[in-house]
Amino acid sequence: MIKMENKIIAVAPMQGYTDAPFRHFHSAIYDGAGDMYCSPFIRVEHGEIRRRDLRDITSEFNSGMNLLPQIIFRDLDEFRRLVEAVAGAGYGKIDLNMGCPFPPQVKKGRGAGMILNPAELKRIVSAVNSYQEIHFSVKMRLGVTSPDEFRGVVPLLNEMRLEHVTVHPRVAAQQYGGELYMAQYEELRDALSHPVIYNGDIISPADINAALSHGDGAMIGRGILARPSIIAEWREGREWNDSERLEKILQLHAGIFDHYEATLCGDAQILMKIKPFWDYLEPEIGHKSFKLIKKATSVAKYQSAVATITD
Ligand SMILES: Cc1cc2nc3c(=O)[nH]c(=O)nc-3n(C[C@H](O)[C@H](O)[C@H](O)COP(=O)(O)O)c2cc1C
């Protein structure tokens, strides 16, 4: 496996999965793993910045990590409030979400919706360039319904002072499946004056090399959840066998589970937070254990279900 070490390997933001405990234990157990971890988006909800989003970036689990906090906004007002809050929490870099595909967000002009609102984006550009002390970046898709909609915002993106632009070569209407529009991705990459990080369907260490040939870095989302060792394997230049992968998955789980058990109150809360850990891991742990874990109604039953993985 050829390695391209000077390019960045980032862990993608995933709401409900890659929060602070996951990022911390992932980095600790896989020897540093990602060069950078992006936080799930921080948002304004019912007129207020969500407290738990801010708690995620201020958690002590972030210390020593290269965390890139991400915000999602519909207009200049939300943008400013979120930037002030993230900067107030001590961060000097912020990622701007222009890719979220969820229809309720997109309809309000947030996430990928921003690609279709160049008038508002123009106001954001001026604001970005006025925050001299903050390093901004963008994470985006190619469009909302058509993969050439990005063309309308390229000049604005190039006017922005950005560290990099991460591109997922799909449109919002596709959510997370279907064709990757590589020709349009390459057109966007070549039109941008910023470094471009490729993001999409990286599920094996070899895929990381392919991704790096498309840009200045690779960002991995679901591949991290399905194969948490993917970056460590790539760095080693060697694919791990089943038992090597499983051993580390169980260590990762133990770190996160112990944290939730120590800090949350009651079985329901603990199970709600920990069960999603397994969502993408059925191929690694087998159907039987996967089903038992999903069906567990108490922490005791859950622990017995997890124990069946190594039976
Ligand atoms: C459950 C889930 C939650 C996500 N949350 C976010 C988010 O908060 N911010 C964001 O920019 N992208 C989010 N994404 C998109 C991922 O960061 C990534 O762009 C997408 O999954 C494509 O990469 P992949 O094929 O490597 O998974 C989310 C994706 C999933 C599946």
PDBQT file of the ligand as one rigid body, heavy atoms in Angstrom, charges set to zero:
ROOT
HETATM    1  C1  LIG A 401     -25.598   9.866  10.797  1.00  0.00    +0.000 C 
HETATM    2  C2  LIG A 401     -24.835  10.934  10.066  1.00  0.00    +0.000 A 
HETATM    3  C3  LIG A 401     -24.671  12.182  10.657  1.00  0.00    +0.000 A 
HETATM    4  C4  LIG A 401     -23.971  13.207   9.981  1.00  0.00    +0.000 A 
HETATM    5  N1  LIG A 401     -23.777  14.427  10.588  1.00  0.00    +0.000 NA
HETATM    6  C5  LIG A 401     -23.072  15.401   9.930  1.00  0.00    +0.000 A 
HETATM    7  C6  LIG A 401     -22.786  16.673  10.529  1.00  0.00    +0.000 A 
HETATM    8  O1  LIG A 401     -23.148  16.970  11.678  1.00  0.00    +0.000 OA
HETATM    9  N2  LIG A 401     -22.087  17.582   9.791  1.00  0.00    +0.000 N 
HETATM   10  C7  LIG A 401     -21.650  17.305   8.515  1.00  0.00    +0.000 A 
HETATM   11  O2  LIG A 401     -21.002  18.143   7.878  1.00  0.00    +0.000 OA
HETATM   12  N3  LIG A 401     -21.876  16.108   7.944  1.00  0.00    +0.000 NA
HETATM   13  C8  LIG A 401     -22.563  15.167   8.621  1.00  0.00    +0.000 A 
HETATM   14  N4  LIG A 401     -22.743  13.948   8.026  1.00  0.00    +0.000 N 
HETATM   15  C9  LIG A 401     -22.128  13.686   6.717  1.00  0.00    +0.000 C 
HETATM   16  C10 LIG A 401     -20.747  13.049   6.881  1.00  0.00    +0.000 C 
HETATM   17  O3  LIG A 401     -19.860  13.924   7.552  1.00  0.00    +0.000 OA
HETATM   18  C11 LIG A 401     -20.151  12.699   5.497  1.00  0.00    +0.000 C 
HETATM   19  O4  LIG A 401     -20.040  13.875   4.736  1.00  0.00    +0.000 OA
HETATM   20  C12 LIG A 401     -21.019  11.707   4.736  1.00  0.00    +0.000 C 
HETATM   21  O5  LIG A 401     -21.415  10.632   5.576  1.00  0.00    +0.000 OA
HETATM   22  C13 LIG A 401     -20.274  11.158   3.514  1.00  0.00    +0.000 C 
HETATM   23  O6  LIG A 401     -19.058  10.568   3.908  1.00  0.00    +0.000 OA
HETATM   24  P1  LIG A 401     -18.906   8.962   4.083  1.00  0.00    +0.000 P 
HETATM   25  O7  LIG A 401     -19.333   8.349   2.771  1.00  0.00    +0.000 OA
HETATM   26  O8  LIG A 401     -17.453   8.755   4.392  1.00  0.00    +0.000 OA
HETATM   27  O9  LIG A 401     -19.819   8.539   5.193  1.00  0.00    +0.000 OA
HETATM   28  C14 LIG A 401     -23.446  12.942   8.688  1.00  0.00    +0.000 A 
HETATM   29  C15 LIG A 401     -23.608  11.679   8.114  1.00  0.00    +0.000 A 
HETATM   30  C16 LIG A 401     -24.289  10.677   8.773  1.00  0.00    +0.000 A 
HETATM   31  C17 LIG A 401     -24.434   9.331   8.113  1.00  0.00    +0.000 C 
ENDROOT
TORSDOF 0
